[in-house]
């Protein structure tokens, strides 16, 4: 399998022991988000602590876990555990690595069992990873994740950037993929690469690979053009359309998680209001170009109240 957003090389050969070389070889690109990610990964290559790899769908979270796990020994066994599997069987194996996919999709009881297993696992013998679509703020606030489980992962979190944040990596990615079976010996024209860099890519690396792979299969030409990619994208776009979820749907899911089975979640009202307010205020500030006066007017607040909320909700203007 060709790694998402990385070199065509897999992990069957002996790993490149130099950390920087290993990461640059397997995760292609020179953009600022990519350099930041590689620096973060370098700190976790041989660390024994559990690592939470989070980011949007399609950014390559599972690949990043494989990348970290394979550094010491690419043939080490590991188990991928998905929500709904029998944890009692999965957690009693002799695997040298475990990956929990979409950790927030496990029930709270399952998450509690995972936290208990983490507390009692043989140290330095089993590497543990989890992938998640949650933001770091949501993990800190225990949104859809058990407090005990979050405590294990909070010190070691790796965020994989969306493709739209690293569009300048696309030429290097395309060049790497041209050497693989994915493109069947075809190459991309300069206008095709420019077209790729102008797209938003809601499905991230997976979306881009899907479009390029389909275009290579369908096209009879050796050079893939802008038009060929656009046609392929039209055919693939439905798979990456985000399902419509109302605020009511999300609130129902959150409340069920907090108070399901008679659990005492404390002040549910305050927690939910905070979770709704934070992204709303962040987005208003983005739309207004961080103009606090205009943002306060749109929110129906006075400026001092908005400033207090920015502090309470830990919203940093320089990070918007």
C-alpha positions in Angstrom: 0.0 0.0 0.0 1.3 3.4 -0.9 1.3 5.5 2.3 -1.1 8.5 2.3 0.9 11.7 1.7 4.2 10.0 2.0 6.9 8.3 0.0 6.0 5.2 -2.0 8.3 3.2 0.2 6.6 0.9 2.7 7.8 -0.4 6.0 9.1 -3.8 5.0 12.7 -2.8 4.6 14.9 -2.0 7.6 13.9 1.4 8.8 16.2 4.4 8.4 17.5 4.9 11.9 18.3 8.5 11.5 15.2 10.2 12.8 15.0 13.1 10.5 15.9 11.0 7.5 13.3 8.4 8.4 10.5 11.0 8.7 11.5 13.0 5.6 11.6 9.7 3.6 8.1 8.6 4.7 6.2 11.9 5.1 6.8 14.0 2.0 6.8 17.8 1.9 8.5 21.0 3.1 5.6 23.2 4.2 5.5 24.7 7.7 2.7 22.4 8.9 4.7 19.4 7.6 7.9 20.5 9.3 6.0 21.0 12.5 4.4 17.6 12.3 7.8 15.9 11.7 9.3 17.7 14.7 6.4 16.4 16.8 6.7 12.9 15.4 10.5 12.9 16.1 9.8 13.3 19.8 7.5 10.2 19.8 9.4 7.8 17.6 10.7 5.6 20.4 8.7 7.0 23.4 6.9 4.3 25.4 3.9 6.5 26.4 0.5 6.2 24.6 0.1 8.6 21.7 -3.1 10.1 20.4 -3.0 11.0 16.8 -5.9 13.4 15.9 -7.0 15.4 12.9 -9.7 15.5 10.2 -10.9 12.4 8.4 -8.5 11.4 5.6 -5.4 13.2 6.7 -3.4 10.0 7.3 -3.8 9.4 11.1 -3.5 5.6 10.8 -0.4 5.9 8.6 1.2 8.2 11.2 0.6 5.5 13.8 2.2 2.9 11.6 5.1 5.3 11.0 5.8 5.6 14.7 5.3 1.9 15.4 7.6 0.8 12.5 10.6 3.0 13.5 12.1 0.5 15.9 11.2 -2.6 13.9 9.0 -2.6 10.8 8.0 -6.2 11.3 6.7 -5.9 14.8 3.2 -7.2 15.3 0.4 -4.8 16.1 -3.4 -5.0 16.3 -5.9 -2.5 15.1 -9.0 -2.3 17.3 -12.2 -0.7 16.0 -15.3 0.3 17.9 -17.6 -2.7 18.4 -14.9 -5.3 18.7 -14.6 -7.6 21.8 -12.1 -5.7 23.9 -11.6 -8.7 26.3 -10.2 -10.7 23.5 -8.3 -7.9 21.8 -6.5 -6.7 24.9 -5.3 -10.1 26.0 -3.0 -10.7 23.0 0.7 -10.7 22.7 0.9 -7.9 20.1 3.8 -5.4 20.4 1.6 -2.5 19.3 -2.1 -1.6 19.6 -4.0 1.0 17.7 -7.5 2.1 18.8 -9.2 3.6 15.8 -11.6 6.5 16.4 -11.2 6.3 20.1 -14.2 8.7 20.8 -16.5 6.2 19.0 -16.0 3.6 21.8 -18.6 3.6 24.5 -17.7 5.2 27.8 -17.6 1.7 29.4 -15.3 0.5 26.7 -13.1 3.6 27.2 -13.0 3.0 30.9 -11.9 -0.6 30.2 -9.2 0.7 27.9 -8.0 3.2 30.5 -7.8 0.4 33.1 -5.8 -1.8 30.6 -3.4 1.1 30.0 -2.8 1.5 33.7 -1.8 -2.2 34.0 -0.1 -3.0 30.7 3.5 -4.1 30.6 5.5 -1.0 30.3 7.9 -0.6 27.3 6.5 -3.9 25.8 3.4 -2.7 24.1 3.3 0.6 22.1 -0.2 2.1 22.2 -1.7 4.5 19.7 -5.2 5.9 19.2 -6.7 8.0 16.3 -9.4 10.6 16.8 -11.3 13.3 15.0 -11.5 15.3 18.2 -9.6 18.6 18.6 -7.1 19.0 21.4 -9.5 21.3 23.2 -12.3 18.7 23.0 -9.9 16.1 24.5 -9.0 18.4 27.3 -12.7 19.1 28.0 -13.5 15.4 27.8 -15.9 15.8 24.9 -16.9 12.3 23.8 -13.9 10.8 25.6 -13.7 9.4 29.2 -11.8 11.5 31.7 -9.5 8.7 32.7 -8.7 7.8 29.1 -8.0 11.4 28.2 -5.5 11.6 31.1 -3.4 8.9 29.4 -3.3 10.6 26.1 -3.2 14.3 26.9 0.6 14.5 27.5 1.3 12.9 24.1 -0.9 14.2 21.3 0.0 14.6 17.6 -2.2 16.7 15.3 -2.0 15.8 11.6 -2.7 18.9 9.5 -5.4 19.0 6.8 -4.3 19.0 3.2 -5.6 22.5 2.7 -3.0 23.7 5.2 -0.1 22.2 3.3 -1.1 22.8 -0.4 2.5 23.6 -1.2 3.4 19.9 -0.5 1.2 18.8 -3.4 3.9 18.9 -6.1 6.2 16.8 -4.0 3.4 14.4 -3.2 2.5 14.0 -6.9 6.1 13.4 -7.8 6.3 10.6 -5.2 3.1 9.0 -6.4 4.2 9.2 -10.1 6.8 6.5 -9.1 4.1 4.1 -7.8 1.6 1.8 -9.3 -1.2 4.2 -8.2 -0.6 6.3 -11.3 0.3 3.4 -13.6 3.3 5.2 -15.1 1.4 8.4 -15.8 2.5 11.9 -14.9 0.7 15.1 -14.1 0.9 18.2 -16.2 1.9 21.5 -14.6 -1.7 22.8 -15.0 -3.0 19.6 -13.3 -0.7 20.2 -10.3 -1.8 23.8 -10.1 -5.4 22.7 -10.2 -4.7 20.4 -7.3 -3.2 23.2 -5.3 -6.2 25.4 -5.9 -8.7 22.9 -4.5 -10.0 22.8 -0.9 -9.9 18.9 -0.6 -12.5 18.2 2.1 -11.4 14.6 2.1 -7.8 15.6 2.5 -5.0 13.2 1.3 -7.4 10.3 0.8 -9.6 12.5 -1.4 -6.6 13.6 -3.5 -5.3 10.0 -3.9 -8.8 8.9 -4.9 -9.0 11.6 -7.6 -5.6 10.9 -9.0 -6.0 7.1 -8.9 -9.3 7.2 -10.7 -7.9 9.6 -13.4 -5.0 7.3 -14.0 -7.3 4.3 -14.4 -9.7 6.1 -16.8 -7.4 8.2 -18.9 -5.8 6.8 -22.0 -3.2 9.6 -22.1 0.3 9.3 -20.5 0.0 12.9 -19.1 -2.9 13.6 -16.8 -4.4 17.1 -17.5 -6.4 19.5 -15.4 -9.5 18.5 -17.3 -8.9 14.8 -16.5 -8.6 15.5 -12.8 -11.6 17.8 -12.8 -13.7 15.0 -14.4 -12.4 12.5 -11.9 -13.1 14.8 -9.0 -16.7 15.2 -10.1 -17.1 11.4 -10.0 -15.5 11.2 -6.6 -17.0 14.2 -4.9 -20.0 12.4 -3.5 -17.8 10.2 -1.3 -16.4 13.2 0.4 -19.5 15.3 1.0 -19.8 15.7 4.7 -23.1 14.3 6.0 -25.5 17.0 7.3 -25.7 17.1 11.1 -27.8 19.5 12.9 -26.8 21.1 16.1 -29.7 19.2 17.7 -28.1 15.9 16.5 -24.8 16.7 18.0 -26.3 17.9 21.3 -28.3 14.7 21.6 -25.2 12.6 21.1 -23.3 14.6 23.6 -26.0 14.4 26.3 -26.4 10.7 25.7 -22.7 10.2 26.3 -22.7 12.4 29.4 -25.7 11.0 31.2 -26.3 7.6 29.5 -27.0 4.7 31.9 -27.7 7.1 34.7 -24.2 8.6 34.9 -23.7 11.8 36.9 -22.0 14.2 34.6 -22.2 17.3 36.8 -23.2 20.6 35.2 -24.3 19.4 31.8 -25.7 22.8 30.8 -22.5 24.7 31.4 -20.4 22.1 29.6 -22.6 22.1 26.5 -22.9 25.9 26.3 -19.1 26.2 26.5 -18.7 23.7 23.7 -21.2 25.5 21.5 -19.9 29.0 22.3 -16.2 28.4 21.6 -16.4 27.4 17.9 -19.1 30.0 17.3 -17.0 32.8 18.7 -13.9 31.6 16.9 -15.7 31.5 13.6 -17.2 35.0 14.1 -13.7 36.3 14.8 -12.4 34.7 11.7 -15.2 36.1 9.6 -14.6 39.6 11.0 -10.8 39.4 10.6 -10.4 39.4 14.4 -12.2 42.7 14.7 -13.5 42.4 18.3 -15.9 45.3 18.0 -17.6 44.0 14.9 -17.6 40.4 16.4 -19.2 41.7 19.6 -21.9 43.4 17.5 -22.7 40.2 15.5 -22.8 38.2 18.7 -25.1 40.7 20.4 -22.5 41.3 23.2 -20.7 44.3 24.5 -16.9 44.3 23.9 -16.0 43.8 27.5 -18.2 40.7 27.7 -16.6 39.3 24.6 -13.1 39.8 26.0 -14.1 37.9 29.2 -15.4 35.1 27.1 -12.2 34.9 25.1 -10.3 34.5 28.3 -12.8 32.0 29.8 -13.0 29.9 26.7 -9.2 30.0 26.1 -9.5 31.6 22.6 -6.2 33.0 21.5 -6.5 35.6 18.7 -3.0 34.9 17.5 -3.9 31.3 16.8 -6.9 32.1 14.6 
